[in-house]
Every structure is written in C-alpha cells, then in structure tokens.
Amino acid sequence: MNTAIEQLRTLVMEGKEYIPNREVRTFTLLQELTFIEQRSQANYLLAMHRFLKELRSLPDALIGPGYGWPIASHVCRTLGISKICLGFGLSPVDFWGNADSDTTIDIEVNEGSFALAYFKAVEVFGFGNVARTVERNDILVENDSIMFHGCRNKLKGFSVVVCPDGVANHYKVYEVKGEDGVDILYIDGDVKPTGNIHVFRFNIIYSDTLTRIKQIQQEIIKADKECPELYLIDNGSAFYYSDGYQTLFDDNDKGLPFFGDNLFKKLANILFDEILWMEDLLTIAALYHSRQIYEIHEYNLEDFKKKHGVVRLFDKWELPYGFLYRENVCWFLTGCVGMTWKQSAQVIQLMTAKKQPDTENLKHIYLHHGMDNGFNEGELNRTWDSLFNRPSKHPLPSMAHYAGLMYQYAYLAKLKKDFPEEYQTIKDKYHD
C-alpha cells in the first residue's frame, strides 16, 4: 500500500496535467513535496483534498478561490485546494520555509455552504471523527445546546477539527444541538495549531462577497441567461476576468469592494491608463494597503518612484515601487540571490519584526550568494537596507491574500458590468 506522501505525489502530478496554461512548475512542486514530507503534512493535505472535492460538488456551494498562503502553493493548486495560483514561479516561503508556521487552511464559503460544511465533513470522515469549535467568546454549552449570548451579528466562522482515530481521543467533546437543532460534536475551547499528525484543523469563514456573487448568479439563471463560471477550466489564465478591471475608470464601480473606494479608484487613475493584468491590480492594492497614496498625491509619480527606490535586477526586471509584497521578497531572495527557502523565511520574519541587527549571519549568506550570482555588492547592500527601512510603517502584506480577494472582486465587477439588471436586484442588501 502506498504511503501518504506517495499518494500525495501521485495526486499532485495527475492534477498538474489539468491546470490551465501550466500555471505550476514541476521544480516548485517537488520542493514543496519535500517540505511536506519532512513536516509530516501529507495526511493533512490528503484530507483537505478529499473534503474540498466533496464540498465543491454541492450544487449550492460556492467556495472561494483560496484564502491566504494556499494561493502561493503550487501543490494546493494541483490538488484543487486553491483554484488560482501565483503562477509566475513564486515559492510559498512563508509557509513551507518556516517550521513554526501554521498549517491550518482557511476556506471561504457563501452563506448556503456555511451551514453545510460541517455536515459534509461528517459525511466524509464520520460523526465521531469530526467536531466543531466556534470562533466566538460569548458561546456557552448549556443544557446540551450551544447558547449564543449577546449575538447581534451572524456567525462568521468556526473551526472544524478532524481526527481519523476519533476526536474524543484528543479533546474533551460534547454532543450538543447546533444552531439549527441538529446534533454535533463540540469542543469547548480554542483549538490551537497543532503538530499532531492525527489532528486536522481547518477554518470555515463566511464570505459576504461569495454570498453576493451566488445571489447574482441565481438571478442570472432565473432570467434564463448564461452565467459565466467563477473558475475557468480552460482558456488559459486564471485571472481571465480582466474586462471587469475597467470599471475602475468609469462610473460602474459603486458598491463594489475596493473598486468602489474613491482612494482605490484614484490610485488606479494615477498609476495606469489601462489595467490589463492582475499584477496591476495587486500593485494598486499594495500601495493602498500601505496608505502611500497620500504621498503619491504630493509627488510627481516619477519622483515618488525615485524616493522609494526602484529595484532593478540584472537590468532586466524592475520593481518600480520597491518590494510591495512578501512574495516579491521571497522571489528575489530565493530565485535571484539563491538563498534557501528556510533562510528567506527567516529574513522575512526579522524584516516584519524590524530586527535588522539580528540579521548579521543571514546578510553574510545573502551577500555571498548574491555576488556569486552576478550582483554587485553596492546594489545588494542597497536592496537589503530597503527591506528593513521601508517608508511605510505597515508590514509587507501577502500577495496571495490579495490575489484571492481581487479575483472575486474582478468577477463581481464583471457581473455588474454584464448583468446590471440582475445585479440591481440584490443591490439593496449591501451598502455602497
């Protein structure tokens, strides 16, 4: 019988053949699989693959494209855990390169899928092997029921804990009535990330955006119109819905997340005459996140770029606003300089904590590899200092996180542009 890692390798390589435009790289897949084996995470990913495959099969379910780090993982893309991938060769250093990172996968769902997720997990893994823990501080178990105290807002998330050998073998569990009166197993207390290979934890997160998309899709179908799929299975790029980007330059963006924000719109108009690529949207999102838009208003755009330091690599690659995302730093340190994933993860940790004095050994390695790969020492020092002396006080965000958000928002913009009547029917449920 094949081991868990052998089963995972087989699924990954089979899945790779069905990825549009070959978004994933074999070299990155093999590196990821090595880290997964070393950290004994194969069974966890196999369980996630099995669960999500079943959950996505539900006709009323709408599952997000991925939430956070899985979008940077080529393994997660081939397994269908994420439906898009940062396919330009970025290594998920933050996850696989850091032994202390949390392997918990978050799953965004629409309102209808939110209630079904737990019961689908029970169907897949068995009642005694699945339990819930609710992400709230005002929940008590009374009279064998979950009691919600002072809840004015709907439940926004919960954790699902899967233990193939029985949840009761690892936690104190209660058999109680859930919100809908159905029996569930409940763990009273927070379940923190665990290295136990017999405990699989994932989080179910309610998404207003996915709920909104699903409602519009239903209106389109009711009108006997053809509704575009949220995820393409052919025709190349995962970031296909680029025609929705142009709403940033017209009056069709009100009520849309990010797109409808005046500051976001101003940034789009300052930086671009036309937005053709997801990378353009991600540039806007990063500058918006750092609030550097206020500085952009004060400077000529070229002066702004000069102040913040253009990163040039071998006179071929240019990052005109410096490093905007952690993934940019990962790509530079591993793909250009030649540092290992682990070393790059350590640099990013210290960069986030603003602890440049603690990087002496890492900087020595960085300079050694960088000069071996053709960079001059002055350029390397300037780039290194830019990591720790950023003008913004905000830490570098995750490109994977923003890619998942922007994918949904671009699709929502496409629906508003192409199906205005159907969009209008659900508009009053949401604030502009």
C-alpha positions in Angstrom: 0.0 0.0 0.0 1.3 3.4 -0.9 2.3 5.8 1.9 0.6 9.1 2.4 3.4 11.1 0.7 3.3 8.6 -2.3 -0.4 9.1 -2.6 0.0 12.9 -2.4 2.7 12.9 -5.1 0.5 10.9 -7.4 -2.5 13.2 -7.0 -0.3 16.3 -7.4 1.3 15.1 -10.7 -2.1 14.0 -12.0 -3.6 17.3 -11.1 -0.8 19.3 -12.8 -1.9 18.0 -16.2 -5.3 19.7 -15.8 -4.0 23.1 -14.8 -4.7 25.8 -17.4 -1.7 27.2 -19.2 0.5 25.0 -16.9 0.4 27.6 -14.2 2.5 25.5 -11.8 6.2 24.5 -12.1 7.4 20.9 -11.6 10.5 22.2 -9.8 8.4 24.1 -7.2 6.1 21.2 -6.8 8.9 18.8 -6.0 10.4 21.3 -3.5 7.1 21.7 -1.8 6.5 18.0 -1.6 9.9 17.6 0.1 9.0 20.1 2.8 5.5 18.5 3.2 7.2 15.1 3.8 9.7 16.5 6.2 6.9 18.2 8.2 4.5 15.1 8.1 1.8 17.1 6.5 0.8 14.7 3.7 -2.2 13.2 5.5 -3.5 16.7 6.3 -3.4 17.8 2.6 -4.9 14.5 1.5 -7.8 15.1 3.9 -8.3 18.7 2.7 -8.3 17.5 -0.9 -10.9 14.9 -0.2 -13.1 17.2 1.8 -13.0 20.2 -0.6 -13.6 17.9 -3.6 -16.9 16.8 -2.0 -17.8 20.3 -0.8 -17.3 21.9 -4.2 -19.5 19.2 -5.7 -22.6 20.6 -3.9 -24.7 22.5 -6.4 -25.5 25.3 -4.0 -22.0 25.6 -2.7 -19.7 28.5 -3.7 -16.2 28.1 -2.4 -13.6 30.8 -2.5 -10.5 30.6 -4.8 -8.3 30.1 -1.8 -7.5 32.1 1.3 -4.0 33.2 2.0 -1.0 31.0 1.6 -2.6 28.1 -0.5 -2.8 30.5 -3.4 1.0 30.7 -3.3 1.3 26.9 -3.1 1.6 25.0 -6.4 0.8 21.8 -4.5 -2.5 23.3 -3.3 -3.3 24.4 -6.8 -2.8 20.9 -8.3 -5.0 19.4 -5.5 -7.8 21.9 -6.1 -7.5 23.3 -2.6 -6.9 26.7 -4.4 -8.5 27.5 -7.8 -5.9 30.1 -8.8 -2.2 30.3 -8.4 0.5 32.9 -8.4 1.9 31.1 -11.4 5.0 33.1 -12.1 7.2 30.9 -10.1 6.8 32.3 -6.5 7.8 29.9 -3.8 5.5 29.8 -0.7 8.4 30.6 1.5 6.2 32.0 4.3 4.6 28.6 4.8 7.0 25.7 3.8 10.2 27.6 4.6 9.1 28.3 8.2 8.9 25.4 10.6 6.9 27.5 13.0 4.2 28.5 10.5 0.5 27.4 11.0 -0.6 24.8 8.5 -4.3 25.5 9.1 -6.2 26.1 5.8 -9.0 28.6 5.8 -11.9 28.1 3.5 -14.2 30.9 2.4 -17.8 29.9 1.6 -21.1 31.5 0.7 -24.0 31.6 3.2 -25.6 28.4 1.9 -22.4 26.5 2.1 -21.5 27.8 5.5 -24.2 25.6 7.1 -23.4 22.6 5.0 -19.6 22.5 5.6 -19.7 20.7 9.0 -22.1 18.1 7.8 -20.2 17.4 4.6 -17.1 16.9 6.8 -19.2 14.4 8.9 -20.3 12.6 5.8 -16.7 12.3 4.5 -14.9 11.4 7.8 -17.6 10.1 10.1 -19.6 11.6 13.0 -17.2 10.6 15.8 -14.2 11.9 13.9 -15.4 15.5 13.4 -16.0 18.3 15.9 -16.7 22.0 15.8 -15.3 24.8 17.8 -16.9 28.2 17.3 -14.7 31.3 16.9 -16.6 33.4 19.5 -16.0 34.4 23.1 -19.7 34.6 24.0 -20.7 31.0 23.5 -21.5 28.6 26.2 -22.8 25.0 26.3 -26.0 24.8 28.4 -28.5 22.0 28.6 -26.7 20.2 25.8 -27.1 23.1 23.4 -24.8 25.8 22.1 -26.0 29.1 23.5 -25.2 32.3 21.8 -25.1 35.3 24.2 -25.5 38.8 23.0 -25.2 37.9 19.4 -26.4 40.7 17.1 -24.2 39.5 14.2 -24.5 36.2 12.4 -21.8 33.6 13.0 -18.8 34.5 10.8 -16.6 31.5 11.3 -15.9 28.2 13.0 -13.2 25.6 13.1 -13.6 22.0 12.0 -11.4 19.5 13.8 -11.0 16.1 12.1 -9.3 13.2 13.9 -9.4 10.0 11.9 -9.0 8.0 15.1 -11.8 9.8 17.0 -12.0 13.3 18.3 -12.6 12.1 21.8 -9.1 10.6 21.9 -7.6 14.0 21.7 -10.1 16.5 23.2 -13.0 16.8 25.6 -16.1 16.8 23.4 -19.8 17.5 24.0 -22.6 16.1 21.9 -24.9 19.1 21.6 -27.5 20.7 19.5 -26.1 23.2 16.9 -27.8 26.4 15.7 -30.2 24.5 13.6 -31.1 21.9 16.2 -29.0 19.1 14.7 -26.7 17.0 16.8 -23.0 18.0 16.5 -19.8 17.3 18.4 -18.4 20.4 20.0 -15.0 21.1 21.5 -15.4 23.7 24.3 -12.4 25.9 24.0 -9.9 27.1 21.4 -8.1 24.6 19.4 -4.7 26.0 18.7 -2.5 25.0 15.8 -1.0 21.6 16.5 1.8 19.5 15.1 -0.2 16.3 15.9 -0.3 14.4 12.6 -3.6 12.8 13.8 -5.4 16.1 14.2 -6.5 18.0 11.1 -7.9 21.5 11.6 -9.4 23.9 9.1 -11.5 27.0 9.4 -14.7 27.8 7.6 -15.1 31.5 7.0 -18.4 33.1 5.9 -17.9 35.4 2.9 -20.2 38.3 2.1 -18.6 38.6 -1.4 -19.2 34.9 -2.3 -22.8 35.2 -0.9 -23.4 38.2 -3.0 -21.9 36.5 -6.1 -24.1 33.4 -5.6 -27.2 35.6 -5.3 -26.5 37.4 -8.5 -25.7 34.1 -10.3 -29.1 32.8 -9.2 -30.8 35.9 -10.6 -29.0 35.5 -13.9 -30.1 31.8 -14.2 -33.7 32.8 -13.3 -33.6 35.3 -16.1 -32.7 32.4 -18.5 -29.3 33.9 -19.2 -25.9 32.1 -19.4 -23.9 32.9 -16.3 -20.1 32.9 -16.5 -18.3 30.4 -14.3 -16.4 31.7 -11.4 -13.5 29.5 -12.2 -12.4 28.7 -15.7 -11.4 25.2 -16.7 -9.9 26.2 -20.0 -8.8 29.3 -22.0 -5.7 29.9 -20.1 -5.1 32.4 -17.4 -6.9 32.1 -14.0 -7.1 35.9 -14.0 -9.4 35.9 -17.0 -12.0 38.5 -16.0 -9.9 41.5 -16.9 -12.8 43.3 -18.6 -14.1 44.0 -15.1 -11.0 46.0 -14.3 -12.1 48.9 -16.5 -14.9 49.7 -14.0 -12.2 51.5 -12.1 -12.1 54.1 -14.9 -15.8 54.7 -15.3 -18.9 55.1 -13.1 -19.7 51.4 -12.9 -17.8 50.7 -9.7 -20.1 52.0 -7.0 -21.0 49.4 -4.4 -18.0 47.1 -5.3 -15.4 46.1 -2.7 -12.1 48.0 -3.3 -13.2 49.0 -6.8 -15.8 51.3 -5.3 -13.4 53.0 -2.9 -12.5 56.6 -4.0 -8.9 56.2 -2.9 -8.5 52.9 -4.7 -10.0 54.5 -7.8 -7.7 57.5 -7.6 -4.7 55.2 -7.4 -5.8 53.3 -10.4 -6.1 56.5 -12.4 -2.7 57.9 -11.3 -0.8 54.7 -11.9 -2.4 53.3 -15.1 -4.1 54.4 -18.3 -5.5 50.9 -18.6 -5.4 47.8 -16.4 -4.8 44.6 -18.3 -3.3 42.3 -15.7 -4.0 41.0 -12.3 -0.5 42.2 -11.3 -1.6 45.8 -12.0 -4.5 45.4 -9.6 -2.1 43.9 -7.0 0.2 46.9 -7.3 -2.7 49.2 -6.6 -3.8 47.0 -3.6 -0.4 47.1 -2.0 0.1 50.8 -2.3 -3.5 51.3 -1.0 -2.7 49.0 1.9 0.4 51.0 2.9 -1.5 54.2 2.5 1.3 55.5 0.3 -1.4 57.1 -1.9 -1.2 60.2 0.2 2.5 60.5 -0.7 1.7 59.9 -4.3 -0.5 62.9 -4.3 2.3 65.0 -3.0 4.9 63.9 -5.6 5.2 63.6 -9.3 4.9 59.8 -9.9 8.5 59.6 -11.2 9.8 61.4 -8.1 7.8 59.0 -5.9 9.4 56.0 -7.6 12.8 57.6 -7.2 12.3 58.3 -3.5 11.1 54.8 -2.7 13.8 53.0 -4.7 13.4 51.2 -7.9 14.7 47.6 -7.6 16.5 46.5 -10.8 17.7 43.0 -11.3 20.3 42.4 -14.0 18.8 45.3 -15.9 16.0 43.0 -16.9 13.5 43.0 -14.1 12.2 46.1 -12.4 10.1 46.7 -9.3 9.2 50.4 -9.7 7.8 50.8 -6.2 10.3 48.6 -4.4 9.1 45.5 -2.7 5.3 45.6 -2.3 4.6 42.1 -1.0 6.4 39.4 1.0 6.2 37.2 -2.1 8.3 39.8 -4.0 11.0 39.4 -1.3 10.8 35.6 -1.5 11.2 35.7 -5.2 14.2 38.0 -5.0 16.0 36.1 -2.2 15.4 32.6 -3.5 15.0 33.0 -7.2 17.6 35.7 -7.8 20.1 35.7 -4.9 20.0 32.0 -4.4 19.1 31.7 -0.6 17.2 28.7 0.6 13.5 28.8 1.5 14.3 28.5 5.2 16.8 31.4 5.1 14.4 33.5 3.2 11.6 32.8 5.7 14.0 33.9 8.5 14.8 37.2 6.7 11.1 37.9 6.2 10.4 37.2 9.9 13.1 39.6 11.0 12.1 42.1 8.4 8.5 42.1 9.7 9.7 42.4 13.3 12.1 45.3 12.2 15.1 43.5 13.7 17.9 44.3 11.2 20.7 44.0 13.9 19.8 40.3 14.3 20.4 39.5 10.6 24.3 39.7 10.5 24.7 36.0 9.7 21.9 36.0 7.1 23.2 39.1 5.4 26.7 37.4 5.1 25.0 34.5 3.3 22.9 36.9 1.2 26.0 38.9 0.0 27.9 35.7 -0.7 25.2 34.1 -2.8 24.2 37.4 -4.4 27.7 38.2 -5.6 28.2 34.6 -6.8 25.1 35.2 -9.0 26.3 38.4 -10.6 25.0 41.2 -8.4 27.5 43.9 -7.3 27.9 44.4 -3.5 26.7 48.0 -3.5 23.4 47.0 -5.2 22.9 44.1 -2.8 23.5 46.4 0.2 21.1 49.0 -1.1 18.4 46.4 -1.7 19.0 44.7 1.7 18.6 48.1 3.5 15.4 48.8 1.6 13.9 45.7 3.2 14.4 47.0 6.8 14.0 50.7 6.2 10.7 50.9 4.4 9.0 54.3 4.4 5.7 52.7 5.4 5.2 51.6 9.0 2.8 48.8 7.8 4.4 45.4 7.3 4.5 43.9 3.8 1.2 42.2 3.1 0.7 38.8 1.4 0.2 38.9 -2.3 -1.6 35.5 -2.1 -4.2 37.0 0.2 -4.9 40.0 -2.1 -4.9 37.8 -5.2 -7.8 35.8 -3.7 -9.7 39.0 -2.9 -9.1 40.7 -6.2 -10.1 37.6 -8.2 -13.5 37.7 -6.5 -13.9 41.5 -6.9 -13.0 41.4 -10.6 -15.6 38.7 -11.2 -18.2 40.7 -9.2 -17.3 43.8 -11.3 -17.8 41.7 -14.5 -21.3 40.6 -13.2 -22.2 44.2 -12.5 -21.0 45.3 -16.0 -22.6 42.5 -18.0 -25.7 41.9 -15.9 -26.8 45.2 -14.5 -30.4 44.3 -14.0 -29.6 41.1 -12.1 -27.0 42.9 -10.0 -29.6 45.6 -9.2 -32.0 43.1 -7.7 -29.6 42.3 -4.8 -28.0 45.7 -4.6 -30.2 46.9 -1.7 -28.9 44.1 0.5 -25.4 45.6 0.5 -24.0 49.1 1.3 -22.4 51.1 -1.4 
